[in-house]
Amino acid sequence: MDPSADPKSVKVNVTTGTGVEIEWKDGHRSAYSFPFLRDACPCALCNEEREKDGRHPGDPLKPIAGALPMFKAAARPTEVEPVGKYAIRFSWNDGHQHGIYSWQYLRDNCLVPSARRAAPWTRRPSASRPN
Protein backbone atom coordinates (compact mmCIF):
# COMPACT_ATOMS: atom_id res chain seq x y z
CA MET A 1 0.00 0.00 0.00
CA ASP A 2 1.17 3.50 -0.82
CA PRO A 3 2.16 5.23 2.46
CA SER A 4 0.10 8.30 1.48
CA ALA A 5 -3.01 6.09 1.64
CA ASP A 6 -2.64 5.46 5.35
CA PRO A 7 -5.30 7.31 7.36
CA LYS A 8 -4.47 9.09 10.60
CA SER A 9 -8.16 9.57 11.46
CA VAL A 10 -11.49 8.73 9.84
CA LYS A 11 -14.81 10.39 10.69
CA VAL A 12 -18.00 8.92 9.26
CA ASN A 13 -20.75 11.48 9.79
CA VAL A 14 -23.84 9.26 9.56
CA THR A 15 -25.97 11.31 11.94
CA THR A 16 -25.42 14.61 10.11
CA GLY A 17 -25.39 12.92 6.71
CA THR A 18 -22.41 14.98 5.56
CA GLY A 19 -20.17 12.09 4.53
CA VAL A 20 -16.69 10.88 5.41
CA GLU A 21 -13.70 12.97 6.44
CA ILE A 22 -10.22 11.47 6.40
CA GLU A 23 -7.02 12.96 7.66
CA TRP A 24 -4.12 11.10 6.07
CA LYS A 25 -0.81 10.52 7.85
CA ASP A 26 0.94 12.74 5.28
CA GLY A 27 -1.23 15.68 6.45
CA HIS A 28 -3.68 15.77 3.53
CA ARG A 29 -7.40 15.91 4.32
CA SER A 30 -10.14 14.42 2.17
CA ALA A 31 -13.92 14.78 2.37
CA TYR A 32 -16.38 12.56 0.50
CA SER A 33 -20.14 13.05 0.38
CA PHE A 34 -22.27 9.93 0.78
CA PRO A 35 -23.80 10.31 -2.72
CA PHE A 36 -20.27 10.52 -4.18
CA LEU A 37 -19.21 7.39 -2.28
CA ARG A 38 -22.30 5.47 -3.36
CA ASP A 39 -21.63 6.42 -6.99
CA ALA A 40 -17.98 5.41 -6.53
CA CYS A 41 -18.79 1.95 -5.15
CA PRO A 42 -15.82 -0.28 -6.03
CA CYS A 43 -17.73 -3.58 -6.26
CA ALA A 44 -17.64 -5.55 -9.51
CA LEU A 45 -21.31 -4.89 -10.30
CA CYS A 46 -20.99 -1.12 -9.90
CA ASN A 47 -17.71 -1.03 -11.83
CA GLU A 48 -19.36 -2.90 -14.71
CA GLU A 49 -22.34 -0.52 -14.74
CA ARG A 50 -20.06 2.54 -14.74
CA GLU A 51 -18.00 1.11 -17.60
CA LYS A 52 -21.16 0.50 -19.67
CA ASP A 53 -22.24 4.11 -19.12
CA GLY A 54 -18.78 5.60 -19.59
CA ARG A 55 -18.77 7.01 -16.06
CA HIS A 56 -15.88 7.36 -13.62
CA PRO A 57 -15.95 6.51 -9.90
CA GLY A 58 -18.16 9.08 -8.18
CA ASP A 59 -20.05 10.15 -11.32
CA PRO A 60 -23.84 9.92 -10.84
CA LEU A 61 -26.07 7.97 -13.21
CA LYS A 62 -26.83 9.83 -16.41
CA PRO A 63 -30.51 10.75 -16.84
CA ILE A 64 -32.39 8.74 -19.44
CA ALA A 65 -33.63 10.98 -22.25
CA GLY A 66 -37.40 11.41 -22.17
CA ALA A 67 -37.83 9.68 -18.82
CA LEU A 68 -39.68 11.46 -16.06
CA PRO A 69 -37.48 12.18 -13.06
CA MET A 70 -38.41 10.02 -10.09
CA PHE A 71 -37.78 10.84 -6.45
CA LYS A 72 -34.73 9.06 -5.15
CA ALA A 73 -33.68 9.34 -1.52
CA ALA A 74 -30.18 10.72 -1.05
CA ALA A 75 -27.58 8.00 -0.51
CA ARG A 76 -26.91 7.36 3.16
CA PRO A 77 -25.31 4.43 4.90
CA THR A 78 -27.45 2.38 7.24
CA GLU A 79 -24.35 0.61 8.60
CA VAL A 80 -20.62 1.27 8.46
CA GLU A 81 -17.94 -1.24 9.41
CA PRO A 82 -14.17 -1.44 9.21
CA VAL A 83 -12.65 -4.17 7.05
CA GLY A 84 -9.41 -5.10 8.76
CA LYS A 85 -6.99 -2.19 8.81
CA TYR A 86 -7.20 -1.53 5.08
CA ALA A 87 -10.78 -0.57 4.22
CA ILE A 88 -14.31 0.44 5.17
CA ARG A 89 -17.64 -1.03 4.03
CA PHE A 90 -21.03 0.68 3.86
CA SER A 91 -24.50 -0.81 3.78
CA TRP A 92 -26.52 1.75 1.83
CA ASN A 93 -30.15 2.82 2.22
CA ASP A 94 -30.85 1.44 -1.28
CA GLY A 95 -29.91 -2.07 -0.03
CA HIS A 96 -26.49 -2.23 -1.69
CA GLN A 97 -23.65 -3.47 0.53
CA HIS A 98 -21.02 -5.15 -1.65
CA GLY A 99 -18.37 -2.45 -2.01
CA ILE A 100 -15.24 -2.51 0.09
CA TYR A 101 -13.61 0.93 -0.02
CA SER A 102 -9.89 0.44 0.62
CA TRP A 103 -7.91 3.38 1.92
CA GLN A 104 -5.90 3.26 -1.31
CA TYR A 105 -9.11 3.43 -3.41
CA LEU A 106 -10.34 6.42 -1.40
CA ARG A 107 -7.01 8.24 -1.72
CA ASP A 108 -6.88 7.49 -5.45
CA ASN A 109 -10.36 9.00 -5.80
CA CYS A 110 -9.78 12.03 -3.59
CA LEU A 111 -11.55 15.08 -4.95
CA VAL A 112 -8.36 17.14 -4.57
CA PRO A 113 -6.34 16.39 -7.73
CA SER A 114 -2.93 16.91 -6.11
CA ALA A 115 -3.68 14.17 -3.57
CA ARG A 116 -4.44 11.49 -6.13
CA ARG A 117 -2.14 8.97 -7.67
CA ALA A 118 -1.90 9.14 -11.48
CA ALA A 119 -4.77 6.76 -12.27
CA PRO A 120 -6.60 6.99 -15.63
CA TRP A 121 -9.82 8.37 -14.13
CA THR A 122 -7.95 11.13 -12.27
CA ARG A 123 -6.71 12.98 -15.34
CA ARG A 124 -9.79 15.08 -15.81
CA PRO A 125 -10.62 18.45 -14.25
CA SER A 126 -11.92 18.32 -10.69
CA ALA A 127 -14.82 20.60 -11.69
CA SER A 128 -16.56 17.62 -13.31
CA ARG A 129 -16.39 15.56 -10.12
CA PRO A 130 -19.41 15.86 -7.82
CA ASN A 131 -18.92 16.82 -4.22
Number of C-alpha atoms within 10 A of each C-alpha: 9 9 10 18 23 18 20 13 11 15 11 17 15 15 9 7 15 15 20 16 16 21 17 19 14 12 11 16 18 18 19 20 18 24 21 19 24 26 20 23 23 20 14 11 11 18 18 12 12 20 11 9 11 11 17 17 21 24 19 16 12 9 9 8 6 6 7 8 8 6 6 7 9 12 18 22 25 13 12 14 11 13 12 8 10 15 16 17 18 22 17 18 15 14 9 14 18 16 22 18 21 20 21 20 18 21 24 20 24 21 22 16 15 10 16 19 18 11 9 8 11 20 11 10 9 13 8 8 18 14 15
